[in-house]
Amino acid sequence: MIEVHAPGKLYIAGEYAVVEPGVPAVLIAVDRCLTVRLTESDGAGRVFSSEYGRMPVVWTRDDDSSGIVIEHQPVDYVMAAIDIIERLATERGLEPHYYDLHIDSQLDDPSGRKFGLGSSAAVVVATIGAIDEYYGLGLSLVERFKLALLATATVSPRSSGGDLAASTFGGWIRYTGPDRAQLLVDLAGGSVTDALASSGWDPFSVTELPSPAGLELLVGWTGSPASTERLVSGVERKSPSSDPRHGDFIVESSNLVDSLVGALLTGDSAAALDILREARGLLQGLGENTGIRIETDKLRTLCEVAERNGAAAKPSGAGGGDCGIVLAPTSADRDAILRDWDAAGIRRLDLAVHAAKGAPKGAENDR
């Protein structure tokens, strides 16, 4: 049996803007994980997950053994991950095999409600990792990330890949995404090997960052799951790239993210707190300009409680529910924050940052 764990993620800054190629965001990997266990099978492969109900998804190969045929729905991220790495294994001349995947997740609550910690990304990263080990492909972390992004882009072309990067590399990272449209063109017109060498990767970068000095991370969950894809699509419809306000938002977000990166690198915790507050204001302005409810009532309460007790806070990710993050200096009244959250029906998630796995230093993408 092969067992691979992939951590969840939280956005610290750069949400919405990061969907544009080359535009930065800061993310962290969290110490709750999704686990994929792979066991060899015969005649067909099966995927067991509570997401699919009591019966597994069964997959087989078509006659030339190079593609995946799904016996029943859903066509989701797991199947896309299996398909992309099976294609690569075929291109490398490896004999195809069947295997079962058993998926267990700590990224949801016991009732199955999602915390907004990137379970879709984690399952792709863990699936790619398990099959890589099974076939002995010897992929680097960057290659695993690239395969995970190619798989995800076939399901959700506008997904930035930031969650995949956090799940792949761990720790605190600065991330910029590739040109997914170009990658999909190259993937459709050639091999997976061709797509891995595409010029579409040029804007991609991942840089490991230090944890903020003297600041504690607190994460609150509103109890209301949100659809990132729906929210991002809604913002893009209301603020298309042709809108001058869109360009202004991208520039301001990029400046804030790089200021935050600078504060983290120099250990300037006071600056990091101020930048996080500015990042919240930027998201509030985006919500007002588009009419999209990014900061819900509970997220606003979460942030205001933190602010009045000496910390900085903002929604994490697309907003609309899910989680808010807090950076709290030692002077903040941590107990008051947690007490007031509890009174407002906001659940603190007991999360820490997952250890870094070795993101490339600097802006290189290890092409």
Steps between C-alpha positions, in 0.01 A plus 500: 500500500616852418380785723540869415386801704432847360430801725221751460559870440396849598548821305667781692484764224457530125164332452317563172799679346705179500279349229690721254826338380805638678304691768616408852328369810619383841367169630570254776460125523317386815556192711174329411546260216324290242632146466501276193578131545578302187471121474547293186189351339413293195261560211387845608591782732277636773494824696351483847397827662214630709461763226366226272258343744505133593612367162841565346566666166625227264736573212643290220716562195395525140635253246843663451556532879589870476177663620258475790138391463274580795215258559294755690518860611629727645772604263705686755847598604603151605422351161673790326809436713497128418459577132788750477757287680390182318559683173848598615578144609392374155716762329796372701438144387383359834267202515153609620351356818177528695483621857247608760513837674358550848452866591468630857485869583553716808399806297126469569296494819345168613176580315688542172482881486818644353715739701635670187847353544550390140383140502472488119862607466624267772334196344663574163844548658470183709369296207785614274747421778366150564497400132846652450630273776312200361651528153838619627495806275733690733327834452634809676263710711484756220409228248232368734363852533496547123311174445256596775438836336452346154246257647319775689493733199314237296222515761519865605699706246497818708638339816819690587687201640596681819328235710689229310829677567433528873399135516808394302772711660369568853591786732457867409539577130479781248336362187435618146300287257576393144305580185241221531340580166829437322559183698161363398567581134832317517348207687217466248737522203774273625618276779517548876877512457454792256269678744756464779748692283249763381585869489180544700700422814714813466291716741497223766715539810500378857717642777529371854441767766572518874218496752415848633711585802308538826155447349260216578271365229136455602242356261126536542234308307163659434317169454385601152681324214558712189559418135830653391431432133159668515634805684802544272281463191258755639775753564644445152159565342451820700862618466633381163861557399387785274372695802761755618406417858615144438847618404513726805403209723771277352768766551393577856477133593845432353649791693343385826617142454856603427497739795385210718778282359749773587363526855527123547856490367611782731302385804299824514189378681345846539514552124354153440200586719440829317525328160252231603252773596553669164444168325166465676404848384593411144269197507223714648540744213489217247178376653345847486606554138365166380201450728644161603469421870861419579491604867190346654352615831685228691827574324458867584435410864802270501722780374354774720541288813866448418556868420352634820717260700828610342541260206459520122257283303343441160302238308717224356454399140190594305297585810124462487528280810763245596799634700650821623862533609650704783859601570521583869800664671581406860326820612165389354230364733488150356255370760255782427517426127418134551228576755328751273531267201330226695218734601450591131490137386847513345704185554872520550682240293800357681747544215872557471722546197606177333876467470654608171592215267765683301359768272757633253687802636442830320266536205630200303253237393754222445415461136 
